[in-house]
Amino acid sequence: MPLQVRAFGFAVGLVWGITILGVTLAVTIKGTGGEHLGRLGLLYPGYRVTYLGSVIGFVWSVIYGFIAGALLAWLYNKLSGAQRR
């Protein structure tokens, strides 16, 4: 059974985005740590361990997660020989 590329990409992007949002908010609320998390700013332009940064990280994570998930689903469909009906 083939994977739906767009649906799988959206699901992966949403899960990754919510994860980054939650972790960033938790570190921001706690007020300590976040040194390593701040390095995500290298991948996500504008990202910082702040409330606004959590939203920026969420948006970038959804985009990157969608691309990664869609590529993974496409590759799975190609390698498994799954065909749409």
SETORDO-112205 format. One record per atom (N, C-alpha, C): residue in three letters; x, z, y; atom name; residue number from 1. Coordinates in Angstrom, 1 decimal, padded with zeros to 4 digits, always signed. Layout:
residues N
TORLO     r       px       pz       py    a     k
TORLO   ALA        X        Z        Y   CA   NUM
...
end
This chain:
residues 85
TORLO     r       px       pz       py    a     k
TORLO   MET   +000.8   +000.0   -001.2    N     1
TORLO   MET   +000.0   +000.0   +000.0   CA     1
TORLO   MET   +000.9   +000.0   +001.2    C     1
TORLO   PRO   +000.7   -000.9   +002.1    N     2
TORLO   PRO   +001.6   -001.0   +003.3   CA     2
TORLO   PRO   +001.2   +000.0   +004.4    C     2
TORLO   LEU   +002.2   +000.4   +005.1    N     3
TORLO   LEU   +002.0   +001.3   +006.2   CA     3
TORLO   LEU   +001.5   +000.5   +007.5    C     3
TORLO   GLN   +000.7   +001.1   +008.3    N     4
TORLO   GLN   +000.3   +000.4   +009.5   CA     4
TORLO   GLN   +001.4   +000.8   +010.5    C     4
TORLO   VAL   +002.1   -000.2   +011.0    N     5
TORLO   VAL   +003.3   +000.0   +011.8   CA     5
TORLO   VAL   +003.0   +000.7   +013.1    C     5
TORLO   ARG   +002.0   +000.3   +013.9    N     6
TORLO   ARG   +001.6   +000.9   +015.1   CA     6
TORLO   ARG   +001.1   +002.3   +014.9    C     6
TORLO   ALA   +000.3   +002.5   +013.9    N     7
TORLO   ALA   -000.3   +003.9   +013.7   CA     7
TORLO   ALA   +000.8   +004.8   +013.3    C     7
TORLO   PHE   +001.7   +004.4   +012.4    N     8
TORLO   PHE   +002.8   +005.3   +012.0   CA     8
TORLO   PHE   +003.8   +005.6   +013.1    C     8
TORLO   GLY   +004.1   +004.6   +013.9    N     9
TORLO   GLY   +004.9   +004.8   +015.1   CA     9
TORLO   GLY   +004.3   +005.8   +016.1    C     9
TORLO   PHE   +003.0   +005.6   +016.3    N    10
TORLO   PHE   +002.3   +006.6   +017.2   CA    10
TORLO   PHE   +002.4   +008.0   +016.7    C    10
TORLO   ALA   +002.1   +008.1   +015.4    N    11
TORLO   ALA   +002.1   +009.5   +014.8   CA    11
TORLO   ALA   +003.5   +010.1   +014.9    C    11
TORLO   VAL   +004.5   +009.4   +014.6    N    12
TORLO   VAL   +005.9   +009.9   +014.7   CA    12
TORLO   VAL   +006.2   +010.3   +016.1    C    12
TORLO   GLY   +005.9   +009.4   +017.1    N    13
TORLO   GLY   +006.1   +009.6   +018.5   CA    13
TORLO   GLY   +005.4   +010.9   +019.0    C    13
TORLO   LEU   +004.2   +011.0   +018.6    N    14
TORLO   LEU   +003.4   +012.2   +019.0   CA    14
TORLO   LEU   +004.0   +013.5   +018.5    C    14
TORLO   VAL   +004.3   +013.5   +017.2    N    15
TORLO   VAL   +004.9   +014.7   +016.6   CA    15
TORLO   VAL   +006.2   +015.1   +017.3    C    15
TORLO   TRP   +007.1   +014.1   +017.5    N    16
TORLO   TRP   +008.4   +014.3   +018.1   CA    16
TORLO   TRP   +008.2   +014.8   +019.6    C    16
TORLO   GLY   +007.2   +014.2   +020.3    N    17
TORLO   GLY   +007.0   +014.6   +021.6   CA    17
TORLO   GLY   +006.5   +016.0   +021.8    C    17
TORLO   ILE   +005.5   +016.4   +020.9    N    18
TORLO   ILE   +005.0   +017.7   +020.9   CA    18
TORLO   ILE   +006.1   +018.7   +020.5    C    18
TORLO   THR   +007.0   +018.4   +019.6    N    19
TORLO   THR   +008.1   +019.2   +019.2   CA    19
TORLO   THR   +009.0   +019.5   +020.4    C    19
TORLO   ILE   +009.4   +018.5   +021.1    N    20
TORLO   ILE   +010.3   +018.6   +022.3   CA    20
TORLO   ILE   +009.6   +019.4   +023.4    C    20
TORLO   LEU   +008.3   +019.1   +023.6    N    21
TORLO   LEU   +007.6   +019.8   +024.6   CA    21
TORLO   LEU   +007.5   +021.3   +024.3    C    21
TORLO   GLY   +007.2   +021.6   +023.1    N    22
TORLO   GLY   +007.0   +023.0   +022.7   CA    22
TORLO   GLY   +008.3   +023.8   +022.7    C    22
TORLO   VAL   +009.4   +023.2   +022.2    N    23
TORLO   VAL   +010.7   +023.9   +022.2   CA    23
TORLO   VAL   +011.2   +024.1   +023.7    C    23
TORLO   THR   +011.0   +023.1   +024.5    N    24
TORLO   THR   +011.5   +023.2   +025.9   CA    24
TORLO   THR   +010.7   +024.3   +026.6    C    24
TORLO   LEU   +009.4   +024.3   +026.4    N    25
TORLO   LEU   +008.5   +025.3   +027.1   CA    25
TORLO   LEU   +008.9   +026.7   +026.6    C    25
TORLO   ALA   +009.1   +026.8   +025.3    N    26
TORLO   ALA   +009.5   +028.1   +024.7   CA    26
TORLO   ALA   +010.8   +028.6   +025.3    C    26
TORLO   VAL   +011.8   +027.8   +025.4    N    27
TORLO   VAL   +013.1   +028.2   +026.0   CA    27
TORLO   VAL   +012.9   +028.5   +027.5    C    27
TORLO   THR   +012.1   +027.7   +028.2    N    28
TORLO   THR   +011.9   +027.9   +029.6   CA    28
TORLO   THR   +011.2   +029.2   +029.8    C    28
TORLO   ILE   +010.2   +029.5   +029.1    N    29
TORLO   ILE   +009.4   +030.8   +029.2   CA    29
TORLO   ILE   +010.3   +032.0   +028.9    C    29
TORLO   LYS   +011.1   +031.9   +027.8    N    30
TORLO   LYS   +012.0   +032.9   +027.4   CA    30
TORLO   LYS   +013.0   +033.2   +028.5    C    30
TORLO   GLY   +013.5   +032.1   +029.1    N    31
TORLO   GLY   +014.5   +032.2   +030.2   CA    31
TORLO   GLY   +015.9   +032.3   +029.7    C    31
TORLO   THR   +016.2   +032.3   +028.5    N    32
TORLO   THR   +017.5   +032.3   +028.0   CA    32
TORLO   THR   +017.8   +031.2   +027.0    C    32
TORLO   GLY   +019.1   +030.9   +026.9    N    33
TORLO   GLY   +019.4   +029.8   +026.0   CA    33
TORLO   GLY   +019.2   +028.4   +026.6    C    33
TORLO   GLY   +019.1   +027.4   +025.8    N    34
TORLO   GLY   +018.8   +026.1   +026.3   CA    34
TORLO   GLY   +020.0   +025.3   +026.7    C    34
TORLO   GLU   +021.2   +025.9   +026.5    N    35
TORLO   GLU   +022.4   +025.1   +026.8   CA    35
TORLO   GLU   +022.5   +023.8   +026.0    C    35
TORLO   HIS   +022.3   +024.0   +024.7    N    36
TORLO   HIS   +022.4   +022.8   +023.8   CA    36
TORLO   HIS   +021.2   +021.9   +024.0    C    36
TORLO   LEU   +020.0   +022.5   +024.3    N    37
TORLO   LEU   +018.8   +021.6   +024.5   CA    37
TORLO   LEU   +019.0   +020.8   +025.7    C    37
TORLO   GLY   +019.7   +021.3   +026.7    N    38
TORLO   GLY   +019.9   +020.5   +028.0   CA    38
TORLO   GLY   +020.7   +019.2   +027.7    C    38
TORLO   ARG   +021.4   +019.1   +026.6    N    39
TORLO   ARG   +022.1   +017.9   +026.3   CA    39
TORLO   ARG   +021.2   +016.7   +026.0    C    39
TORLO   LEU   +019.9   +017.0   +025.8    N    40
TORLO   LEU   +019.0   +015.9   +025.6   CA    40
TORLO   LEU   +018.9   +015.0   +026.9    C    40
TORLO   GLY   +019.3   +015.6   +028.0    N    41
TORLO   GLY   +019.3   +014.8   +029.3   CA    41
TORLO   GLY   +020.2   +013.6   +029.2    C    41
TORLO   LEU   +021.2   +013.6   +028.2    N    42
TORLO   LEU   +022.0   +012.4   +028.0   CA    42
TORLO   LEU   +021.2   +011.2   +027.4    C    42
TORLO   LEU   +020.2   +011.6   +026.6    N    43
TORLO   LEU   +019.3   +010.6   +026.0   CA    43
TORLO   LEU   +018.1   +010.3   +026.8    C    43
TORLO   TYR   +017.5   +011.3   +027.4    N    44
TORLO   TYR   +016.3   +011.2   +028.2   CA    44
TORLO   TYR   +016.6   +011.4   +029.7    C    44
TORLO   PRO   +016.6   +010.3   +030.4    N    45
TORLO   PRO   +016.9   +010.4   +031.8   CA    45
TORLO   PRO   +015.9   +011.3   +032.6    C    45
TORLO   GLY   +016.4   +012.2   +033.4    N    46
TORLO   GLY   +015.5   +013.1   +034.1   CA    46
TORLO   GLY   +015.1   +014.4   +033.4    C    46
TORLO   TYR   +015.5   +014.5   +032.1    N    47
TORLO   TYR   +015.2   +015.7   +031.4   CA    47
TORLO   TYR   +016.1   +016.9   +031.7    C    47
TORLO   ARG   +015.4   +018.0   +031.9    N    48
TORLO   ARG   +016.1   +019.3   +032.1   CA    48
TORLO   ARG   +015.3   +020.4   +031.4    C    48
TORLO   VAL   +015.9   +021.5   +031.2    N    49
TORLO   VAL   +015.1   +022.6   +030.5   CA    49
TORLO   VAL   +014.3   +023.3   +031.6    C    49
TORLO   THR   +013.2   +022.7   +032.0    N    50
TORLO   THR   +012.3   +023.2   +033.0   CA    50
TORLO   THR   +010.9   +022.8   +032.6    C    50
TORLO   TYR   +009.9   +023.3   +033.4    N    51
TORLO   TYR   +008.6   +022.9   +033.1   CA    51
TORLO   TYR   +008.4   +021.4   +033.3    C    51
TORLO   LEU   +008.9   +020.9   +034.4    N    52
TORLO   LEU   +008.8   +019.4   +034.6   CA    52
TORLO   LEU   +009.6   +018.7   +033.6    C    52
TORLO   GLY   +010.8   +019.2   +033.2    N    53
TORLO   GLY   +011.6   +018.6   +032.2   CA    53
TORLO   GLY   +010.9   +018.5   +030.9    C    53
TORLO   SER   +010.1   +019.5   +030.6    N    54
TORLO   SER   +009.4   +019.4   +029.3   CA    54
TORLO   SER   +008.4   +018.2   +029.2    C    54
TORLO   VAL   +007.8   +017.9   +030.4    N    55
TORLO   VAL   +006.9   +016.8   +030.4   CA    55
TORLO   VAL   +007.7   +015.5   +030.3    C    55
TORLO   ILE   +008.8   +015.4   +031.0    N    56
TORLO   ILE   +009.7   +014.2   +031.0   CA    56
TORLO   ILE   +010.2   +014.0   +029.6    C    56
TORLO   GLY   +010.6   +015.1   +028.9    N    57
TORLO   GLY   +011.1   +015.0   +027.6   CA    57
TORLO   GLY   +010.0   +014.6   +026.6    C    57
TORLO   PHE   +008.8   +015.1   +026.9    N    58
TORLO   PHE   +007.6   +014.6   +026.0   CA    58
TORLO   PHE   +007.4   +013.1   +026.1    C    58
TORLO   VAL   +007.4   +012.6   +027.3    N    59
TORLO   VAL   +007.2   +011.2   +027.5   CA    59
TORLO   VAL   +008.3   +010.4   +026.8    C    59
TORLO   TRP   +009.6   +010.7   +027.0    N    60
TORLO   TRP   +010.7   +010.0   +026.4   CA    60
TORLO   TRP   +010.6   +010.1   +024.9    C    60
TORLO   SER   +010.3   +011.3   +024.4    N    61
TORLO   SER   +010.2   +011.5   +022.9   CA    61
TORLO   SER   +009.1   +010.7   +022.3    C    61
TORLO   VAL   +008.0   +010.6   +023.0    N    62
TORLO   VAL   +006.9   +009.7   +022.4   CA    62
TORLO   VAL   +007.4   +008.3   +022.3    C    62
TORLO   ILE   +008.1   +007.8   +023.4    N    63
TORLO   ILE   +008.5   +006.4   +023.4   CA    63
TORLO   ILE   +009.6   +006.2   +022.3    C    63
TORLO   TYR   +010.6   +007.1   +022.2    N    64
TORLO   TYR   +011.6   +006.9   +021.2   CA    64
TORLO   TYR   +011.1   +007.1   +019.8    C    64
TORLO   GLY   +010.2   +008.1   +019.7    N    65
TORLO   GLY   +009.6   +008.4   +018.4   CA    65
TORLO   GLY   +008.7   +007.2   +017.9    C    65
TORLO   PHE   +008.0   +006.6   +018.8    N    66
TORLO   PHE   +007.2   +005.4   +018.5   CA    66
TORLO   PHE   +008.1   +004.3   +017.9    C    66
TORLO   ILE   +009.2   +004.0   +018.7    N    67
TORLO   ILE   +010.1   +002.9   +018.3   CA    67
TORLO   ILE   +010.7   +003.2   +016.9    C    67
TORLO   ALA   +011.1   +004.5   +016.7    N    68
TORLO   ALA   +011.8   +004.8   +015.4   CA    68
TORLO   ALA   +010.7   +004.8   +014.3    C    68
TORLO   GLY   +009.5   +005.3   +014.5    N    69
TORLO   GLY   +008.5   +005.3   +013.5   CA    69
TORLO   GLY   +008.1   +003.9   +013.1    C    69
TORLO   ALA   +007.9   +003.0   +014.2    N    70
TORLO   ALA   +007.5   +001.7   +013.9   CA    70
TORLO   ALA   +008.5   +000.9   +013.1    C    70
TORLO   LEU   +009.8   +001.1   +013.5    N    71
TORLO   LEU   +010.9   +000.5   +012.7   CA    71
TORLO   LEU   +010.9   +000.9   +011.3    C    71
TORLO   LEU   +010.7   +002.2   +011.1    N    72
TORLO   LEU   +010.8   +002.8   +009.8   CA    72
TORLO   LEU   +009.6   +002.2   +008.9    C    72
TORLO   ALA   +008.4   +002.2   +009.5    N    73
TORLO   ALA   +007.3   +001.6   +008.8   CA    73
TORLO   ALA   +007.5   +000.1   +008.5    C    73
TORLO   TRP   +008.0   -000.6   +009.4    N    74
TORLO   TRP   +008.2   -002.0   +009.2   CA    74
TORLO   TRP   +009.3   -002.2   +008.1    C    74
TORLO   LEU   +010.3   -001.4   +008.1    N    75
TORLO   LEU   +011.4   -001.5   +007.1   CA    75
TORLO   LEU   +010.8   -001.1   +005.7    C    75
TORLO   TYR   +010.0   -000.1   +005.7    N    76
TORLO   TYR   +009.4   +000.3   +004.4   CA    76
TORLO   TYR   +008.5   -000.8   +003.8    C    76
TORLO   ASN   +007.7   -001.4   +004.7    N    77
TORLO   ASN   +006.9   -002.5   +004.3   CA    77
TORLO   ASN   +007.7   -003.7   +003.7    C    77
TORLO   LYS   +008.8   -004.0   +004.4    N    78
TORLO   LYS   +009.6   -005.1   +003.9   CA    78
TORLO   LYS   +010.3   -004.8   +002.6    C    78
TORLO   LEU   +010.9   -003.6   +002.5    N    79
TORLO   LEU   +011.6   -003.3   +001.3   CA    79
TORLO   LEU   +010.8   -003.0   +000.1    C    79
TORLO   SER   +009.5   -002.5   +000.3    N    80
TORLO   SER   +008.7   -002.2   -000.8   CA    80
TORLO   SER   +007.9   -003.4   -001.3    C    80
TORLO   GLY   +007.9   -004.4   -000.5    N    81
TORLO   GLY   +007.1   -005.6   -000.9   CA    81
TORLO   GLY   +005.6   -005.4   -000.6    C    81
TORLO   ALA   +005.3   -004.4   +000.1    N    82
TORLO   ALA   +003.9   -004.2   +000.4   CA    82
TORLO   ALA   +003.3   -005.3   +001.3    C    82
TORLO   GLN   +002.1   -005.8   +001.0    N    83
TORLO   GLN   +001.5   -006.8   +001.8   CA    83
TORLO   GLN   +000.1   -006.4   +002.2    C    83
TORLO   ARG   -000.2   -006.9   +003.4    N    84
TORLO   ARG   -001.6   -006.6   +003.9   CA    84
TORLO   ARG   -002.6   -007.5   +003.2    C    84
TORLO   ARG   -003.8   -006.9   +003.0    N    85
TORLO   ARG   -004.9   -007.7   +002.4   CA    85
TORLO   ARG   -005.8   -008.2   +003.4    C    85
end
